[in-house]
Amino acid sequence: MKHYLEKNVYEATQERLKFIFDNFDNIYVAFSGGKDSGLLLNMVLDYKRKHNISRKIGVFHQDFEAQYQVTTDFVTKMFQDNLDDIEPYWVCLPMGSRCAVSNFQVYWYPWDPDKKDIWVRQMPDFPYIINLDNNPFDFYEYRMVQENLYFEFSQWYARQKKGKTICLLGIRADESLNRFRAYATVRKQILKNAQWTTKMGDNLYNAYPLYDWTTKDVWIANGKFGYEYNEVYDLFYKAGLSIHQMRVASPYHESAKESLNLYRVLEPHTWAKVVGRVHGANFGAIYGRTKALGVRSITLPPGHTWRSYVKFLLATLPDHMRQNYIEKFKTSIKFWWKRGGVVNDAALKELEECNYKIRHNGKSIYRSEKDQIRFLGTPDNTDDIKSSIDIPSWKRMAVCILKNDHLCKYMGFAQTKKQTIREKELIEKYRNL
């Protein structure tokens, strides 16, 4: 287990839990059913009991319908075994979840009542299940995006309570750069010099008590303290995955599509329903780990430039998906041609040494010590730039299409306000059909 000079990460986390219980009136855990959030929930309940704390802990679980049966079993056990100590929020509401296995839909909708005949599994039947029939959330909009539901729940939870509220998330900095940034950024407000906290609103904070844990630490703690865990990880191990390759997520999400084929191997009865739930799932299972879906090294087809290949790929898409990509690509091109973006010093040096057609376009309004770099034309590819993946190119556009990256996250995009508004308009238009 990772050690500091005077303590290990377990002991450091015990100090963080003391800080949390001492400074917050209301605490809830965002529990996905994965190894990290499972460990966090176990540690919070363990701390609560050891210190004879009577107040209950909120547990929020977004149920994405399509998941391993053993994941459902673990979530069920954690809720049922701890009802005396928790406020349960097991959410089975239709919500937009990103779909990276289909060329035809940006989102799929767990628990969509119109698709009940092809649900991957039956809705759980417990008094605390939150669905369309007993929804207490005043913020909920039919088929709202899952990230918005998660965010709005935290605001709603804080409004229901008196005093300071905190959401505990089992994210670890070594899993991804974005997760490291959630902890390390200096642009956020924190509580009492606790860098692992983030202010999200009036009397509302997020916290990352496990931010410095490694994957190995997680399994050491589970073994040492005998905590319950999701036994799908045992199946992953038997299937030959390393502990760093194991991931529990919606099977259609971009972060899980590479392992989609594991459903076929580990739970054939679940796979039969997963493959029929979303168009393109079977293709994703077969080709999810190949360059057909933008994974691994992509090679350019003979006779094409990356620019011509992008145009070819766009021509194969349905109209609405093609326009989605075209709008994103135009925005990127306009940004880099007209305004320019900031690149790191090493990348700038490489760009100049490789004679890319660039111009300095003044100081950045966000990073005043850096110049904005404007491109005089979009490069076909930037494979010779080794110090950054953020340089624009036609190849990056092709990768977005091949990965079914509808939001073009690979190019640094997020969902726009226009897309959010349009989504709400469509939901209202077809609500009563």
C-alpha positions as CSV (number, residue, x, y, z in Angstrom):
1,M,0.0,0.0,0.0
2,K,1.3,3.4,-1.0
3,H,3.1,5.2,1.9
4,Y,3.8,8.9,2.7
5,L,6.7,9.7,5.0
6,E,4.6,9.0,8.1
7,K,1.4,7.2,7.0
8,N,-0.1,5.0,4.3
9,V,-3.0,6.0,2.1
10,Y,-5.5,4.1,4.3
11,E,-4.4,6.1,7.4
12,A,-4.5,9.3,5.4
13,T,-8.1,8.5,4.2
14,Q,-9.2,7.9,7.8
15,E,-8.0,11.5,8.6
16,R,-10.0,12.7,5.6
17,L,-13.1,10.9,6.7
18,K,-12.7,12.5,10.1
19,F,-12.5,15.9,8.4
20,I,-15.6,15.1,6.4
21,F,-17.7,14.0,9.4
22,D,-16.5,16.9,11.5
23,N,-17.2,19.6,8.9
24,F,-20.4,18.4,7.1
25,D,-23.9,17.9,8.3
26,N,-25.0,15.8,5.3
27,I,-22.9,13.2,3.5
28,Y,-23.7,11.0,0.5
29,V,-21.7,8.6,-1.6
30,A,-22.0,8.4,-5.4
31,F,-22.0,4.6,-5.7
32,S,-21.6,3.1,-9.2
33,G,-21.0,-0.6,-8.2
34,G,-17.4,-0.5,-9.3
35,K,-14.3,-1.2,-7.2
36,D,-13.5,2.4,-6.3
37,S,-17.0,3.6,-5.2
38,G,-17.6,0.2,-3.6
39,L,-14.4,0.6,-1.5
40,L,-15.3,4.2,-0.6
41,L,-18.8,3.2,0.5
42,N,-17.4,0.4,2.7
43,M,-14.9,2.7,4.3
44,V,-17.4,5.4,5.0
45,L,-19.8,2.9,6.7
46,D,-16.9,1.3,8.5
47,Y,-15.8,4.7,9.9
48,K,-19.4,5.6,10.8
49,R,-19.9,2.4,12.8
50,K,-16.5,2.5,14.5
51,H,-17.1,6.0,15.8
52,N,-20.8,5.3,16.8
53,I,-22.1,8.0,14.4
54,S,-25.9,7.8,14.3
55,R,-26.8,9.9,11.3
56,K,-27.4,8.1,8.0
57,I,-25.3,8.4,4.9
58,G,-27.0,9.0,1.5
59,V,-26.2,6.5,-1.2
60,F,-26.9,7.6,-4.8
61,H,-26.8,4.9,-7.5
62,Q,-27.6,5.6,-11.2
63,D,-28.8,2.4,-12.7
64,F,-28.0,2.0,-16.4
65,E,-30.1,-1.1,-16.9
66,A,-27.5,-2.8,-19.1
67,Q,-24.9,-4.3,-16.8
68,Y,-23.5,-7.6,-15.5
69,Q,-25.9,-9.6,-13.3
70,V,-23.1,-9.8,-10.6
71,T,-23.0,-6.0,-10.6
72,T,-26.7,-5.9,-9.9
73,D,-26.2,-8.5,-7.1
74,F,-23.4,-6.5,-5.5
75,V,-25.4,-3.2,-5.6
76,T,-28.4,-5.0,-4.2
77,K,-26.4,-6.5,-1.3
78,M,-24.8,-3.2,-0.4
79,F,-28.2,-1.5,-0.2
80,Q,-30.1,-4.3,1.5
81,D,-27.4,-5.1,4.1
82,N,-26.9,-1.4,5.1
83,L,-30.4,0.0,5.2
84,D,-30.1,0.9,8.9
85,D,-27.2,3.2,8.1
86,I,-28.1,4.7,4.7
87,E,-30.6,6.8,2.9
88,P,-31.0,4.9,-0.4
89,Y,-31.4,6.6,-3.7
90,W,-31.4,3.9,-6.4
91,V,-32.4,5.7,-9.6
92,C,-34.0,3.9,-12.5
93,L,-35.2,6.8,-14.5
94,P,-34.9,7.2,-18.3
95,M,-31.8,9.2,-19.0
96,G,-29.5,10.0,-21.9
97,S,-26.4,7.9,-21.8
98,R,-23.7,8.3,-24.5
99,C,-23.6,5.6,-27.1
100,A,-20.3,4.9,-28.8
101,V,-21.3,1.7,-30.6
102,S,-23.8,3.2,-33.1
103,N,-23.6,5.5,-36.1
104,F,-27.3,6.2,-35.7
105,Q,-27.7,7.5,-32.2
106,V,-25.7,9.7,-29.9
107,Y,-27.6,8.5,-26.8
108,W,-29.4,5.4,-25.7
109,Y,-32.0,5.6,-22.8
110,P,-31.9,3.1,-19.9
111,W,-35.4,2.3,-18.5
112,D,-37.1,3.9,-21.5
113,P,-40.7,2.8,-21.0
114,D,-41.2,2.6,-24.8
115,K,-38.4,-0.1,-24.9
116,K,-39.7,-2.2,-22.0
117,D,-40.0,-5.3,-24.1
118,I,-36.2,-5.3,-24.8
119,W,-34.9,-4.1,-21.4
120,V,-31.7,-6.0,-20.5
121,R,-33.2,-6.9,-17.1
122,Q,-36.3,-6.2,-15.1
123,M,-36.4,-3.1,-13.0
124,P,-35.4,-3.8,-9.3
125,D,-38.4,-4.1,-7.0
126,F,-37.6,-2.4,-3.7
127,P,-39.5,0.3,-1.9
128,Y,-36.6,2.8,-2.4
129,I,-36.3,2.4,-6.2
130,I,-36.8,5.7,-7.9
131,N,-38.6,5.4,-11.2
132,L,-41.2,7.3,-13.3
133,D,-44.0,6.1,-11.0
134,N,-42.6,7.5,-7.7
135,N,-40.1,10.1,-8.8
136,P,-39.5,12.7,-6.1
137,F,-37.1,14.9,-8.1
138,D,-38.5,18.3,-9.0
139,F,-35.6,18.8,-11.4
140,Y,-36.1,15.7,-13.5
141,E,-36.8,16.1,-17.2
142,Y,-37.8,13.0,-19.2
143,R,-34.7,11.5,-20.8
144,M,-32.4,14.2,-19.4
145,V,-28.7,13.5,-20.0
146,Q,-27.2,11.3,-17.3
147,E,-24.5,13.9,-16.3
148,N,-27.2,16.5,-15.8
149,L,-29.2,14.1,-13.7
150,Y,-26.2,13.4,-11.5
151,F,-25.4,17.1,-11.1
152,E,-28.9,18.2,-10.4
153,F,-29.3,15.4,-7.8
154,S,-26.5,16.9,-5.8
155,Q,-28.2,20.3,-5.8
156,W,-31.6,18.7,-5.0
157,Y,-30.1,16.7,-2.1
158,A,-28.5,19.8,-0.6
159,R,-31.8,21.7,-0.8
160,Q,-33.6,19.0,1.1
161,K,-31.1,19.2,4.0
162,K,-30.0,21.8,6.5
163,G,-26.3,22.7,6.8
164,K,-23.3,21.7,4.7
165,T,-23.6,18.9,2.3
166,I,-20.9,16.9,0.6
167,C,-20.8,14.3,-2.1
168,L,-18.1,11.6,-1.9
169,L,-16.7,10.2,-5.2
170,G,-14.4,7.3,-5.5
171,I,-12.2,8.7,-8.2
172,R,-8.5,8.2,-8.2
173,A,-6.0,10.6,-9.8
174,D,-3.9,7.8,-11.4
175,E,-6.8,6.6,-13.6
176,S,-6.9,9.5,-16.0
177,L,-5.8,13.1,-16.5
178,N,-9.3,14.4,-16.1
179,R,-9.6,12.7,-12.7
180,F,-6.2,14.2,-11.7
181,R,-7.4,17.6,-12.7
182,A,-10.5,17.3,-10.5
183,Y,-8.2,17.0,-7.6
184,A,-5.2,19.2,-8.6
185,T,-6.7,22.2,-10.4
186,V,-6.0,25.6,-8.6
187,R,-9.0,27.2,-10.2
188,K,-11.5,25.7,-7.8
189,Q,-12.7,26.7,-4.3
190,I,-11.8,24.2,-1.6
191,L,-12.6,23.9,2.1
192,K,-10.0,24.6,4.7
193,N,-7.0,23.9,2.5
194,A,-8.3,20.4,1.7
195,Q,-7.2,20.2,-2.0
196,W,-9.3,17.0,-2.4
197,T,-12.5,19.0,-2.0
198,T,-14.3,21.1,-4.5
199,K,-17.0,23.7,-3.9
200,M,-20.0,23.0,-6.1
201,G,-22.6,25.5,-4.7
202,D,-23.8,27.1,-1.6
203,N,-23.1,24.7,1.2
204,L,-22.3,22.0,-1.3
205,Y,-19.0,20.3,-2.0
206,N,-17.5,17.3,-3.8
207,A,-14.7,15.3,-2.2
208,Y,-12.3,12.7,-3.5
209,P,-11.0,10.8,-0.4
210,L,-9.3,8.1,-2.5
211,Y,-7.6,10.5,-4.9
212,D,-4.1,9.2,-4.1
213,W,-4.9,5.4,-4.1
214,T,-3.5,3.0,-6.7
215,T,-5.5,0.1,-8.1
216,K,-3.3,-2.2,-6.1
217,D,-4.2,-0.3,-2.9
218,V,-7.9,-0.8,-3.6
219,W,-7.5,-4.6,-3.7
220,I,-5.1,-4.7,-0.7
221,A,-7.8,-2.9,1.4
222,N,-10.6,-5.2,0.2
223,G,-8.5,-8.2,1.1
224,K,-7.2,-6.9,4.4
225,F,-10.5,-5.7,5.8
226,G,-12.8,-8.3,4.2
227,Y,-15.0,-5.7,2.4
228,E,-17.7,-6.8,0.0
229,Y,-16.9,-6.1,-3.6
230,N,-18.3,-6.7,-7.1
231,E,-17.4,-10.2,-8.0
232,V,-17.4,-9.3,-11.7
233,Y,-13.7,-8.5,-11.0
234,D,-13.1,-12.2,-10.2
235,L,-14.6,-13.0,-13.6
236,F,-12.4,-10.4,-15.3
237,Y,-9.4,-12.0,-13.6
238,K,-10.3,-15.5,-14.8
239,A,-10.8,-14.0,-18.3
240,G,-7.1,-12.9,-18.3
241,L,-7.5,-9.2,-17.6
242,S,-4.9,-7.3,-15.4
243,I,-6.2,-5.3,-12.5
244,H,-5.6,-2.2,-14.6
245,Q,-7.8,-3.3,-17.5
246,M,-10.9,-4.1,-15.4
247,R,-13.7,-1.6,-15.7
248,V,-17.3,-1.5,-14.8
249,A,-19.3,0.8,-17.0
250,S,-22.3,1.0,-19.3
251,P,-21.4,-1.4,-22.2
252,Y,-22.2,1.1,-24.8
253,H,-20.1,4.0,-23.4
254,E,-16.9,5.0,-25.0
255,S,-14.9,4.0,-22.0
256,A,-16.2,0.4,-22.0
257,K,-16.8,-0.5,-25.7
258,E,-13.4,-2.1,-26.0
259,S,-14.5,-4.7,-23.4
260,L,-18.0,-5.1,-24.8
261,N,-17.1,-8.6,-26.0
262,L,-16.5,-9.7,-22.5
263,Y,-20.3,-9.8,-21.9
264,R,-20.5,-12.6,-24.5
265,V,-17.8,-14.6,-22.6
266,L,-18.7,-13.9,-18.9
267,E,-22.5,-13.7,-19.0
268,P,-23.9,-15.1,-22.2
269,H,-27.5,-14.7,-20.9
270,T,-26.9,-11.0,-20.3
271,W,-25.1,-10.6,-23.6
272,A,-28.1,-11.9,-25.6
273,K,-30.1,-9.0,-24.3
274,V,-27.3,-6.4,-24.4
275,V,-26.8,-7.0,-28.1
276,G,-30.4,-6.5,-28.9
277,R,-30.8,-3.4,-26.8
278,V,-28.8,-0.9,-28.9
279,H,-28.1,-0.9,-32.6
280,G,-24.5,-1.6,-33.3
281,A,-23.6,-3.4,-30.1
282,N,-22.7,-6.6,-31.9
283,F,-20.4,-4.7,-34.3
284,G,-18.8,-3.0,-31.3
285,A,-18.2,-6.3,-29.6
286,I,-16.5,-7.8,-32.7
287,Y,-14.5,-4.7,-33.7
288,G,-14.3,-2.7,-30.4
289,R,-10.6,-3.4,-30.0
290,T,-9.6,-2.9,-33.6
291,K,-8.9,0.1,-35.8
292,A,-12.3,-0.3,-37.3
293,L,-13.6,1.7,-34.3
294,G,-10.7,4.0,-34.0
295,V,-8.8,2.0,-31.4
296,R,-5.1,1.1,-31.8
297,S,-3.1,2.3,-34.7
298,I,-5.2,3.6,-37.6
299,T,-3.8,3.3,-41.1
300,L,-4.8,5.4,-44.0
301,P,-6.5,3.5,-46.9
302,P,-4.5,3.5,-50.1
303,G,-5.2,6.5,-52.4
304,H,-6.5,8.7,-49.6
305,T,-5.2,11.7,-47.6
306,W,-6.7,12.1,-44.2
307,R,-8.8,14.9,-45.5
308,S,-10.3,12.9,-48.3
309,Y,-10.8,10.0,-45.9
310,V,-12.8,12.2,-43.6
311,K,-15.0,13.2,-46.5
312,F,-15.4,9.6,-47.5
313,L,-16.4,8.6,-44.0
314,L,-18.9,11.5,-43.7
315,A,-20.6,10.4,-46.9
316,T,-21.3,7.0,-45.4
317,L,-23.3,8.5,-42.4
318,P,-27.0,9.3,-42.0
319,D,-27.7,12.9,-42.6
320,H,-28.3,14.0,-39.0
321,M,-25.1,12.3,-37.8
322,R,-23.1,13.7,-40.8
323,Q,-24.3,17.3,-39.9
324,N,-23.3,16.7,-36.3
325,Y,-19.7,16.0,-37.3
326,I,-19.6,18.7,-39.9
327,E,-20.6,21.4,-37.4
328,K,-18.0,20.2,-34.9
329,F,-15.3,20.1,-37.5
330,K,-16.1,23.6,-38.8
331,T,-16.0,24.9,-35.3
332,S,-12.6,23.4,-34.7
333,I,-11.2,24.7,-38.0
334,K,-12.6,28.2,-37.4
335,F,-11.1,28.2,-33.9
336,W,-7.6,27.2,-34.9
337,W,-7.6,29.3,-38.1
338,K,-9.0,32.6,-36.7
339,R,-8.4,32.7,-32.9
340,G,-5.9,30.0,-32.2
341,G,-5.3,27.8,-29.2
342,V,-2.5,27.4,-26.6
343,V,0.0,24.5,-26.9
344,N,2.7,23.5,-24.5
345,D,6.3,24.7,-25.1
346,A,7.6,21.4,-26.3
347,A,4.8,21.1,-28.9
348,L,5.4,24.6,-30.1
349,K,9.1,23.9,-30.6
350,E,8.2,20.8,-32.6
351,L,5.7,22.7,-34.7
352,E,8.3,25.3,-35.5
353,E,11.1,22.7,-36.2
354,C,8.8,20.7,-38.5
355,N,7.9,23.9,-40.4
356,Y,4.1,23.8,-39.7
357,K,2.3,26.9,-41.1
358,I,1.5,28.7,-37.8
359,R,1.3,32.2,-36.5
360,H,1.4,33.7,-33.0
361,N,-1.9,35.4,-32.3
362,G,-1.4,37.3,-29.1
363,K,-1.6,36.3,-25.4
364,S,-4.2,33.8,-24.2
365,I,-7.0,35.3,-22.1
366,Y,-6.8,32.2,-19.9
367,R,-3.1,31.8,-19.7
368,S,-1.5,35.2,-20.1
369,E,2.0,33.9,-20.2
370,K,1.2,31.8,-23.3
371,D,0.7,32.8,-26.9
372,Q,-2.3,31.6,-28.9
373,I,-1.1,29.7,-31.9
374,R,-3.1,30.1,-35.2
375,F,-2.8,27.5,-38.0
376,L,-2.7,28.6,-41.6
377,G,-4.6,25.5,-42.8
378,T,-5.4,22.3,-41.1
379,P,-2.6,19.7,-41.1
380,D,-3.4,16.3,-42.7
381,N,-1.9,14.6,-39.7
382,T,0.5,15.6,-36.8
383,D,2.1,12.2,-36.1
384,D,5.5,13.8,-36.0
385,I,4.4,16.0,-33.0
386,K,5.2,13.7,-30.0
387,S,4.7,16.0,-27.1
388,S,1.0,16.8,-27.5
389,I,-2.2,15.2,-28.7
390,D,-4.1,18.5,-28.8
391,I,-2.9,19.7,-32.3
392,P,-5.7,19.9,-34.8
393,S,-5.6,17.6,-37.9
394,W,-7.8,15.8,-40.4
395,K,-6.6,12.5,-38.9
396,R,-8.2,13.5,-35.5
397,M,-11.5,14.1,-37.3
398,A,-11.3,10.7,-38.9
399,V,-10.6,9.1,-35.5
400,C,-13.7,10.8,-34.0
401,I,-15.9,9.3,-36.8
402,L,-14.4,5.8,-36.5
403,K,-14.8,5.8,-32.7
404,N,-18.4,7.0,-32.9
405,D,-17.3,9.9,-30.8
406,H,-20.4,11.9,-31.5
407,L,-19.5,14.7,-29.1
408,C,-15.9,14.8,-30.6
409,K,-14.4,14.5,-27.1
410,Y,-11.2,13.3,-28.8
411,M,-10.9,16.8,-30.3
412,G,-11.7,18.5,-26.9
413,F,-15.4,19.1,-27.4
414,A,-18.2,18.8,-24.8
415,Q,-22.0,19.0,-25.4
416,T,-22.9,22.5,-26.4
417,K,-25.7,24.6,-25.0
418,K,-27.4,24.4,-28.5
419,Q,-27.3,20.6,-28.4
420,T,-28.8,20.6,-24.9
421,I,-31.6,22.9,-25.9
422,R,-32.3,20.9,-29.1
423,E,-32.4,17.7,-27.1
424,K,-35.0,19.2,-24.7
425,E,-37.1,20.4,-27.7
426,L,-37.1,16.9,-29.2
427,I,-38.0,15.3,-25.9
428,E,-41.0,17.7,-25.5
429,K,-42.1,17.1,-29.1
430,Y,-42.2,13.3,-28.9
431,R,-43.1,13.0,-25.2
432,N,-46.7,11.9,-25.8
433,L,-46.2,9.8,-28.9
